[in-house]
Amino acid sequence: MAEIPLFPLPLVLFPGGRLELQIFELRYLDMVKNCMRCESGFGIVMIEDGEQVLRRNDQQLPTVSHYGTYVTIVDFDQRSNGMLGITVEGQVKFVIRDQYEATNRLMMAEVEFLEMEEKAPIPEKHENLANLLDTLVQHEVVKNRVLEIDYGEAREVGSRLTELLPCANRYKQRLLEMKDPVARLNEIGKLIERMQYPKQQGRTR
């Protein structure tokens, strides 16, 4: 078990993924300073209900998912708007066992880090998913978010595709919580089919 600060966001990040964040709330500026001083990280968790930014002192903290990804800061800079920009990289998944609010309104949690998923080769029937991912990462907006990818490895392809595909966050969260990378690819394959043939999915015979 470990005690870590939480950073709730309306998205899902997997281990190995990168994300740029703009930090402006005092509680998170303090969190980032502490992480850099102690060479530690924090947890990114998906918001299930509520707001990401606290605009009032009496505003309730958001409800978040029980599973998230522990990240570390790999780069930072001062933005032209004067705010702090950081780049984080996902390290390992965790499950929240207990959660509380710190005096500065930072969300804190006792978490259990989960074992890394076993590496598995891409099944032949899912090679099209690796090709789709290769197409997506060529986009200029995506290039900075993606590290080198092993397109023959199910865990990497499934994780990066889940982060990039335009689907509901709750669906992405369900994929994050899966432990079998090949089973995750099966789910993504079904999703792609529904995206390609939406009308046929609703027909009955």
C-alpha positions as CSV (number, residue, x, y, z in Angstrom):
1,M,0.0,0.0,0.0
2,A,1.1,3.5,-0.7
3,E,-0.3,7.0,-0.1
4,I,-0.4,9.2,-3.2
5,P,-2.1,12.4,-4.2
6,L,-4.8,12.2,-6.9
7,F,-5.3,14.3,-10.0
8,P,-8.9,13.8,-11.3
9,L,-9.4,14.3,-15.0
10,P,-12.1,13.7,-17.6
11,L,-10.0,11.1,-19.4
12,V,-8.2,7.7,-19.0
13,L,-4.5,7.2,-19.2
14,F,-2.7,3.9,-19.3
15,P,0.9,2.9,-18.2
16,G,3.2,4.0,-21.0
17,G,1.1,6.9,-22.1
18,R,2.1,10.5,-21.9
19,L,-0.1,13.5,-21.2
20,E,0.5,17.3,-21.0
21,L,-1.1,19.1,-18.2
22,Q,-1.5,22.8,-17.4
23,I,-1.2,23.5,-13.7
24,F,-2.8,26.6,-12.1
25,E,-4.6,25.6,-8.9
26,L,-2.5,26.2,-5.8
27,R,-3.2,22.7,-4.5
28,Y,-1.8,21.2,-7.6
29,L,1.2,23.6,-7.8
30,D,2.1,22.5,-4.3
31,M,1.6,18.8,-5.3
32,V,3.9,19.2,-8.4
33,K,6.6,21.0,-6.3
34,N,6.5,18.2,-3.7
35,C,6.6,15.5,-6.4
36,M,9.7,17.1,-8.0
37,R,11.4,17.6,-4.7
38,C,10.8,14.0,-3.5
39,E,11.1,12.5,-7.0
40,S,7.7,10.9,-6.6
41,G,4.5,10.9,-8.6
42,F,0.7,11.1,-8.4
43,G,-2.4,9.2,-9.6
44,I,-4.5,10.1,-12.5
45,V,-8.1,9.0,-12.1
46,M,-11.2,9.4,-14.2
47,I,-13.9,11.8,-13.0
48,E,-17.2,9.9,-12.8
49,D,-19.2,12.9,-11.5
50,G,-18.4,16.5,-10.6
51,E,-16.0,19.2,-11.7
52,Q,-12.3,19.0,-12.2
53,V,-11.6,22.6,-11.1
54,L,-12.7,23.9,-7.6
55,R,-14.2,27.3,-8.2
56,R,-15.7,27.8,-4.7
57,N,-14.4,26.9,-1.2
58,D,-17.6,24.9,-0.5
59,Q,-17.6,23.0,-3.8
60,Q,-17.7,19.3,-3.4
61,L,-14.8,17.2,-4.7
62,P,-15.6,15.0,-7.7
63,T,-16.4,11.4,-7.6
64,V,-13.7,9.3,-9.2
65,S,-13.1,5.8,-10.4
66,H,-11.5,3.3,-8.1
67,Y,-8.8,2.3,-10.7
68,G,-6.2,4.8,-12.0
69,T,-2.7,5.1,-13.3
70,Y,0.3,6.3,-11.3
71,V,2.4,8.9,-13.3
72,T,5.7,10.6,-12.9
73,I,6.7,14.0,-14.2
74,V,9.1,13.7,-17.2
75,D,9.2,17.3,-18.3
76,F,8.0,20.8,-17.4
77,D,8.0,24.4,-18.7
78,Q,6.6,27.8,-18.1
79,R,3.8,28.5,-20.5
80,S,3.4,31.8,-22.3
81,N,0.3,32.4,-20.3
82,G,2.4,32.2,-17.1
83,M,1.0,28.8,-16.0
84,L,3.1,25.8,-15.3
85,G,3.1,23.0,-18.0
86,I,4.1,19.5,-17.1
87,T,4.4,16.3,-19.1
88,V,3.6,13.1,-17.2
89,E,4.1,9.4,-18.2
90,G,2.0,6.5,-16.9
91,Q,4.0,4.0,-14.9
92,V,1.6,1.4,-13.3
93,K,-2.1,0.9,-12.6
94,F,-3.5,1.1,-9.1
95,V,-6.7,0.5,-7.2
96,I,-7.9,2.9,-4.5
97,R,-8.4,1.2,-1.1
98,D,-9.1,4.4,0.9
99,Q,-9.5,8.0,0.1
100,Y,-9.6,11.3,2.0
101,E,-9.3,15.1,1.5
102,A,-6.2,16.9,2.7
103,T,-6.4,20.3,4.4
104,N,-5.6,22.1,1.1
105,R,-8.4,20.2,-0.6
106,L,-6.1,17.9,-2.4
107,M,-7.5,14.4,-3.0
108,M,-5.4,11.8,-1.3
109,A,-5.6,8.0,-1.4
110,E,-4.2,4.8,0.0
111,V,-3.6,2.7,-3.1
112,E,-2.5,-0.8,-4.1
113,F,-0.2,-0.9,-7.1
114,L,-1.2,-3.6,-9.6
115,E,1.2,-6.0,-11.4
116,M,2.1,-5.1,-15.0
117,E,0.1,-7.1,-17.5
118,E,1.8,-10.0,-19.2
119,K,3.2,-9.2,-22.6
120,A,1.4,-11.0,-25.4
121,P,1.8,-11.0,-29.2
122,I,-0.9,-9.4,-31.4
123,P,-3.2,-12.1,-32.7
124,E,-3.3,-12.3,-36.5
125,K,-7.0,-11.3,-36.5
126,H,-6.2,-8.0,-34.7
127,E,-3.3,-6.9,-37.0
128,N,-5.7,-4.3,-38.4
129,L,-5.8,-2.6,-35.0
130,A,-2.0,-2.2,-35.0
131,N,-2.3,-0.7,-38.5
132,L,-5.0,1.7,-37.3
133,L,-2.8,2.8,-34.3
134,D,0.1,3.4,-36.7
135,T,-2.2,5.7,-38.7
136,L,-3.4,7.6,-35.7
137,V,0.0,8.3,-34.2
138,Q,1.1,10.0,-37.4
139,H,-1.2,13.0,-36.6
140,E,0.8,16.0,-35.4
141,V,-1.4,16.4,-32.3
142,V,-0.7,12.8,-31.2
143,K,3.0,12.5,-32.0
144,N,4.2,14.3,-28.8
145,R,1.9,12.1,-26.6
146,V,3.3,8.7,-27.9
147,L,6.6,7.1,-27.2
148,E,8.0,4.3,-29.4
149,I,5.4,1.6,-29.8
150,D,5.9,-2.2,-30.3
151,Y,3.1,-2.8,-32.8
152,G,3.5,-6.5,-32.3
153,E,2.7,-6.3,-28.6
154,A,-1.0,-6.5,-27.5
155,R,-0.6,-4.5,-24.3
156,E,0.9,-1.5,-26.0
157,V,-1.4,-1.5,-29.0
158,G,-4.5,-1.9,-26.8
159,S,-3.4,0.8,-24.3
160,R,-2.5,3.4,-26.9
161,L,-5.6,2.8,-29.0
162,T,-7.9,3.1,-26.0
163,E,-6.4,6.5,-25.2
164,L,-6.8,7.8,-28.7
165,L,-10.1,6.4,-29.9
166,P,-13.2,8.7,-29.8
167,C,-15.3,6.8,-27.4
168,A,-16.9,7.3,-23.9
169,N,-14.6,7.6,-21.0
170,R,-16.6,5.1,-19.0
171,Y,-15.9,2.6,-21.8
172,K,-12.2,3.4,-21.7
173,Q,-12.2,3.0,-17.9
174,R,-13.6,-0.5,-18.3
175,L,-10.8,-1.3,-20.7
176,L,-8.2,0.1,-18.3
177,E,-9.6,-2.2,-15.5
178,M,-9.2,-5.3,-17.7
179,K,-6.1,-7.5,-16.9
180,D,-5.9,-9.5,-20.2
181,P,-4.4,-7.4,-23.1
182,V,-5.7,-9.8,-25.7
183,A,-9.2,-9.6,-24.2
184,R,-8.9,-5.8,-24.4
185,L,-8.1,-6.0,-28.1
186,N,-11.1,-8.2,-28.6
187,E,-13.3,-5.5,-27.0
188,I,-11.6,-2.8,-29.1
189,G,-12.2,-4.8,-32.3
190,K,-15.9,-5.0,-31.5
191,L,-15.9,-1.2,-30.9
192,I,-14.3,-0.5,-34.2
193,E,-16.9,-2.7,-36.0
194,R,-19.7,-0.7,-34.3
195,M,-18.1,2.5,-35.4
196,Q,-17.7,1.3,-39.0
197,Y,-21.2,-0.3,-39.3
198,P,-23.5,1.5,-36.8
199,K,-26.7,0.9,-38.8
200,Q,-26.2,-2.8,-39.1
201,Q,-25.7,-3.2,-35.3
202,G,-29.2,-2.0,-34.7
203,R,-30.9,-4.3,-37.2
204,T,-32.8,-7.4,-36.2
205,R,-33.8,-10.3,-38.5
